[in-house]
Amino acid sequence: MYTPEQLCKTIRSVYPDVGACGENIKTCFDPDNMAWVVQLKHGNRKLSTYVDPEDATPCMDGKQCLSLGLQIFQLKDNLGFRGGSS
């Protein structure tokens, strides 16, 4: 297993424009849902998504980030990212 900080750094490596870990990106593992919770903040808006470990682990292992990347892309799009970070 990996830490929330490691997951956040991986998300930033795929999407460096989302901002800083702990500020614009928050990650934690939700044991009740057996999934990672990823929250993005852009301006005054925040959105969260659940990421299954099966989707995050390949990216964390340096193999492929398609599933995790798509989920973060959708969060960014829903928050109105137009490049740059807030």
FIKOLLO-228229 format. One line per field, with one value per residue (C-alpha): residue number from 1; residue in three letters; x, y, z. Coordinates in Angstrom, 2 decimals. Example, Ala and Ser with C-alpha at 12.3 -4.5 7.8 and 13.67 -1.06 7.14 Angstrom:
residues 2
i <- c(1, 2)
aa <- c(ALA, SER)
X <- c(12.30, 13.67)
Y <- c(-4.50, -1.06)
Z <- c(7.80, 7.14)
end
This chain:
residues 86
i <- c(1, 2, 3, 4, 5, 6, 7, 8, 9, 10, 11, 12, 13, 14, 15, 16, 17, 18, 19, 20, 21, 22, 23, 24, 25, 26, 27, 28, 29, 30, 31, 32, 33, 34, 35, 36, 37, 38, 39, 40, 41, 42, 43, 44, 45, 46, 47, 48, 49, 50, 51, 52, 53, 54, 55, 56, 57, 58, 59, 60, 61, 62, 63, 64, 65, 66, 67, 68, 69, 70, 71, 72, 73, 74, 75, 76, 77, 78, 79, 80, 81, 82, 83, 84, 85, 86)
aa <- c(MET, TYR, THR, PRO, GLU, GLN, LEU, CYS, LYS, THR, ILE, ARG, SER, VAL, TYR, PRO, ASP, VAL, GLY, ALA, CYS, GLY, GLU, ASN, ILE, LYS, THR, CYS, PHE, ASP, PRO, ASP, ASN, MET, ALA, TRP, VAL, VAL, GLN, LEU, LYS, HIS, GLY, ASN, ARG, LYS, LEU, SER, THR, TYR, VAL, ASP, PRO, GLU, ASP, ALA, THR, PRO, CYS, MET, ASP, GLY, LYS, GLN, CYS, LEU, SER, LEU, GLY, LEU, GLN, ILE, PHE, GLN, LEU, LYS, ASP, ASN, LEU, GLY, PHE, ARG, GLY, GLY, SER, SER)
X <- c(0.00, 1.09, 0.51, -1.86, 1.21, 2.57, -0.79, -0.95, 2.56, 1.62, -1.49, 0.67, 3.11, 0.24, -1.46, 1.08, -1.40, -3.80, -1.85, -0.18, -0.66, -2.51, -3.79, -5.44, -5.24, -6.22, -6.10, -7.06, -8.09, -11.70, -11.78, -15.59, -15.66, -12.28, -11.32, -9.15, -10.87, -9.33, -10.49, -9.53, -9.96, -9.99, -10.79, -13.68, -14.94, -14.15, -15.07, -14.23, -14.17, -13.58, -10.73, -10.61, -7.21, -7.32, -7.34, -4.68, -2.18, -1.03, -0.29, 1.51, 3.55, 4.59, 2.70, -0.30, -2.34, -5.31, -8.07, -6.70, -5.89, -9.41, -10.98, -8.75, -9.38, -13.14, -12.73, -10.62, -13.17, -16.07, -14.17, -13.50, -9.72, -8.54, -4.85, -2.81, -3.72, -5.64)
Y <- c(0.00, 3.58, 6.75, 9.64, 11.81, 9.39, 9.31, 13.09, 13.37, 10.91, 12.93, 16.06, 14.26, 13.59, 16.99, 19.51, 22.36, 21.17, 22.85, 21.79, 18.66, 19.42, 22.69, 22.06, 18.27, 16.18, 12.41, 9.85, 6.23, 5.57, 2.11, 2.02, 2.22, 0.54, 3.36, 6.44, 9.80, 12.49, 16.07, 18.89, 22.54, 25.29, 28.77, 28.47, 25.20, 21.67, 18.31, 14.79, 11.39, 7.85, 6.02, 2.24, 0.91, -1.21, 2.04, 3.82, 0.99, 0.58, 4.30, 4.17, 1.25, 3.34, 1.15, 3.06, 5.97, 5.89, 5.18, 7.51, 10.16, 10.10, 10.53, 13.50, 14.99, 14.81, 16.55, 19.27, 19.74, 19.94, 22.52, 24.68, 24.39, 26.36, 25.95, 27.19, 26.59, 28.51)
Z <- c(0.00, -0.45, 1.54, 0.82, 0.22, -2.38, -4.17, -4.17, -5.62, -8.35, -9.21, -9.39, -11.70, -14.12, -13.63, -12.31, -12.82, -10.10, -7.32, -4.12, -2.05, 1.17, -0.27, -3.65, -3.54, -0.55, -0.48, 2.15, 2.27, 3.25, 4.91, 4.90, 1.10, 0.59, -1.78, -1.95, -1.64, -3.82, -3.30, -5.64, -4.80, -7.42, -6.21, -3.76, -5.23, -4.04, -5.53, -4.43, -6.06, -4.91, -6.60, -6.35, -5.34, -8.52, -10.53, -8.49, -7.93, -11.56, -11.69, -8.35, -9.70, -12.71, -15.17, -16.50, -15.18, -17.53, -14.98, -12.29, -14.89, -16.32, -12.89, -12.07, -15.52, -14.89, -11.50, -13.12, -15.89, -13.43, -11.38, -14.43, -14.65, -17.66, -17.01, -14.07, -10.45, -7.83)
end
